Amino acid sequence: MNRAPALPVCCTPLDAHWPLPFALPGTVLLSTRFDTSQLASDDFQRSAIEPPATIQRSVAKRQAEFLAGRVCARAALQQLEGLSFVPAIGEDRAPVWPTHITGSITHSTGRAAAIVAKKAHWRGLGMDLENLLNPERAERLSGEILTAPELQRMTAGRRDQLAMLVTLTFSVKESLFKALYPIVQQRFYFEHAEVLEWTETGEVRLRLLTDLSSEWRSGTELDAQFGVMDGQLLSVVSIKA
């Protein structure tokens, strides 16, 4: 049996802990912490991952987060079904998965993660990791991220939950895009979906506000989930086969 490639110096050993309230059968989620200052000149070579030209030309931060995300993705595919495969960057900037696989990669300050599954089990998976906004920044960004009804609910809610709500709304809409875009092949934006409700235990209900296809029409509702760890919020939108 071939030995797995070495981990990059800048990454911690992969973590299989499930940080969300509800398990998704048939999925593999792996994460790692990475330190840009520890990125070694031979980290790509060491981990047997070929950096695309755009990554080779990028700054150390972008190189480290790309590498960390792809290390997670390859290991998750290996665990799922023994595949040794590193997703390329597609023309639309999204990861290119094997045709029978759905997956998502995310990274934020110092942490990266990937989730994968067979399309026979899950049609779409979207995952997004965000640093929790501070209240001042959340208030500034709320008008760009939240719809009018979302802003209304935010204003009526608790002030101490404002930063969490704006971060959560941003994150789940990113996850929704990652889950649905490969299915509908149509771009949509923050104003094209809204968070209807959420619970502190990690449940979220979303609704589309635009027609994306004959199947995914305005008014369609979906579930999402989230978890908070070390000042970061991770959200996942999963679409069953």
Number of C-alpha atoms within 10 A of each C-alpha: 3 4 5 11 13 13 18 24 18 20 24 15 12 19 13 14 9 14 15 18 12 12 9 15 9 13 19 21 26 24 28 21 20 26 17 18 10 14 19 15 10 11 20 21 14 14 17 16 18 13 17 11 8 10 16 13 11 11 10 17 16 15 19 27 25 18 26 30 25 25 30 27 31 21 23 28 28 15 16 17 10 11 13 13 17 21 19 15 15 10 8 8 8 15 19 18 19 14 8 10 19 24 30 25 27 24 23 17 15 16 20 28 29 27 22 27 25 21 18 12 16 21 20 25 27 28 29 28 27 21 17 22 20 13 16 10 13 18 14 10 16 20 13 11 21 22 19 12 12 20 15 11 16 18 11 9 12 10 12 9 11 20 21 19 24 25 24 28 25 21 24 31 28 21 25 29 24 24 24 22 16 16 14 14 11 12 11 18 12 18 15 16 24 22 25 14 13 18 10 10 11 17 17 22 16 22 18 20 18 16 15 19 12 8 9 15 14 16 13 14 16 16 18 23 23 26 19 19 11 7 9 16 22 27 28 26 25 22 17 11 10
